Amino acid sequence: MRIDLAGRIPSRPYIAVTVEAMGEFGVEVRTETPDRYIIRGGQSYRGTDCRIEGDASSASYFFLAAALAGGIVAVKNVPLRTRQGDIGFLKLLEELGCGITARGNGVAVAGGPLRAGTCRFDLQNMPDLVPTLAVLAAVRPGRTVIANVAQLRIKESDRLAALAAELRKMGVPVEEKPDGLVIDGGNPHGAEIETYNDHRIAMSFAVLGLVVPGVKIRNPRCVDKSFPCFWRELNKLYD
């Protein structure tokens, strides 16, 4: 079988993760070009022991906590060297002034003064991190441009519209683009956040509540889709 990719490919790192996992279980995928994959027929999957990394997307909320609150947060079992595309959020945080260090089989993020001014980020390959970045942009001094994520219109919610609406509730100036957001950070105030039954909206705004008093999350159980113990883990930051 030959698979040819055509057009713009969002979240491309998930292809590499899939090819690697298939290989670990005995099925070879030959990568002829970044857009062409050959899978020989007649292969069989075989059982094997493998170590499952922690999810970089879920870890991003705790990396965000360090960036917002200015402390140090360590996350286990999420290595710096991974095929998971969402680990790229750490590079973004480093660009904005955070310290990033490997710690055992995980990573520690040290928050610091966030870089001011205008920053532009193309999140085509990690669109699930747009809500995480958007709430950070709400408090960062300066303008944040998030681009190339039109696919967020058809996630669990229209995430671009949802983020714009909820940030505006908090007094944050937001311009909604067809494929992104322009956010002018400052001093957001508390508000009751509609989650649109979207786990990533809920978790991102919940972490923003660490530094913005009065944030209330509606339908908090929507996080069960991807991170059922999120609230328990978040509470550890208050200990």
N, C-alpha and C positions, 0 to 999 in steps of 0.2 A: 504494500500500500504506500502511495506517495501522498503526503499532505503538503499543499502549497498555501501559504498565507498570503492574503491579498489585502491591500489597503492599510489603513492605520490600525495598529494592534495595541490596544490598551492592556495594561497589566502584563506585559510581556514576560517578566521574570517567572510567572507561574508556569510558563511552558518549560523553562529549564528545570524547575522543581519537579514537574511531572516526568520529564525524560529521565532525570536522575533516579527517581523512585522506581520507574519501570525497570531500569537497569539493575537496581539492587535486588529486584524480585525476578530477575532472569530474562527479561525481554529487552533486546537491543533495539535502540532507535538511532539511526544514523542521521546526523545533521549535515546535510550537503551544503546548505547556506542558512543564514539566519531565518529565511522564510521557506525552507524546504526540508521536510523530514521524511525518511524512508523507514518503514517498518516491515521487515520480512515476515511473511506468513508462516504458519506452522510452528511458531514458538510457543512455549508454555511458561506460565508463571510458576515459580517455585517458592515455597515458604522459606523464610530466613529470619534471623534475629536482627533487629535494627533499633537504633536509638532515635527517638522522636524528639526533635528540638521543640522548645517552647515557641509559641506563636508571636512573631514580631509585631503583628498588627495589634494584638491584645496588650503586648508589652508597651506599646507606644503611649498608652494613657499614663503609665507610671514614669516614663521618660518625660512626658509633658508636665507631670506634677513637679518634678525637680526644676524644670525650666521656669515654671510659674512661681513656685514658692521659694526658690533660691537655695534649697538644700541639696542633699545627695540621696539619690535613690538607686539601689542596686537590684537588678533583676537576674535571677538565676536561669541557666539553661537556654539563654538566647545569645548565641555567640556572635561576635563581630563579623566573623568570616562565615557567611551562610549564603545560600542561593535565594533566600527569601527577599523579595524586592523591598518590602516595607522596612527592612533594616536601614534603608537609605534615609529614613527620618533622622537617624543619629547624625549623619553628615550635615543635614539641614540645621539641626540644633547647634552643631559645632560652628557653623557659619554665623549663627545668631548669637554666639557668645558663651555657649555651654561647654563644659569640659567632659570629654568622653574617654573612659578607660576600660580596658578588659579587666574583669575580676573573676578568676576561676573560669568556669564554663559559661559565664554570663558577662554582663556589662554594668558599669556604674555611670550615672549621669550626674554631674554637678552643675546646678544652676548658677548663673552669674548675671550681671547686668546685661540685659538684652540689647543687642545692636540696634541703634536707631536709624531712621532714614527709610528710603524706599527699597524694598526687596521684591524680586519677582521669582516665582517658583513654578516650574513645569512639573506637574505631578501625574503625568500620563501613566507612568509605570507604578505608581503607588496611590491610586485614587482613594483607597479606603482611609488614607491618612489626611484627607482634606478636612474633615471635621476637627481632627486633632490640631492641625495647623491653624484652622480658622479661629478657634478659641484662643490660641496663643497670640494670634495677630490682634485680637481684641484688646489686649493689654500692652502689646509691644509699641513703643513710641515710633510712629511713622506709618507709612503706607505699605501694605502687603498685597501683592498681586498674585493670585493663584490661577494658573492657566492650563488649558489643554485637558480638561476633565469633563467634557460634555456627556460622557457616559454616566455621570452621577445623576442625570435627570431620570434614569430608569433603574435606580437601585431600590432598596426597601422603601425609600421615599424619593421624591425629587430633592436630593440632598442640597443642591445649590439654592433652591427656593427656600427650603426649610432652614438652612443656616442663615440666609439673609434675613428671614422673618424673625428668627429668635434672637439674633444679634441686635437687630434694630429694637426689639423689646427692651434690651439692656442698654440702649442709648448709644450703640456703636454705629457709626456711619458705614454703610455697605452699599456698593454698587454691584448689581447682579448682571453678569455677562452671559451670553449663550453657552460659553464653555468654561466659566470660572467666576471668580469673585474679586472685587477690589475692596479692601478693608482698611479703614483708617483707625488705628488703635488709639487708646486713651484710657479713660476711667469708666469702665462699664459698671452699671448698678445691678442689683438683684432683680430677678423676675421669675415668674412661673414659666418653665420651659415646656413647650409641647414637643413630645418626642416623635410623633408621627409613627409610632410603633417601630422605630428604627433604633437598633441597639447602639449604633455608633454616635448618633445624635445624643442619646442619653448619657453615654459614658464620657463623651467629650465635655459636655456642659457640666456634668457632675464634678469633674476634675477642676474646671474653672471655678466651681464653688469653693475650692480650697482657699482662694484669694479674693473672691467677690462675695461678700455677705448677702444672704437673702435669695440665693438660687434654690429654686424648688423644682424637682423633676417629676413630671407627670408620667404615669405608667412605667415605674422603674423596673418592673419585671420584664420589660422587653429585652433587657440585656441577656436573658436566659438563652437567647438564640445562639450566642457565641461564647458567653463568659458568665455562666450562672453564679460563680462565686465572686463576681466583680465587687459587689458592695462589701463583702467581708474583707477582701484584699484592700480596698480603698480605705476602710476603717483603720487599717494598720498604720496609715500615714498620720492618724490623729493620736496614736499611742505615744 
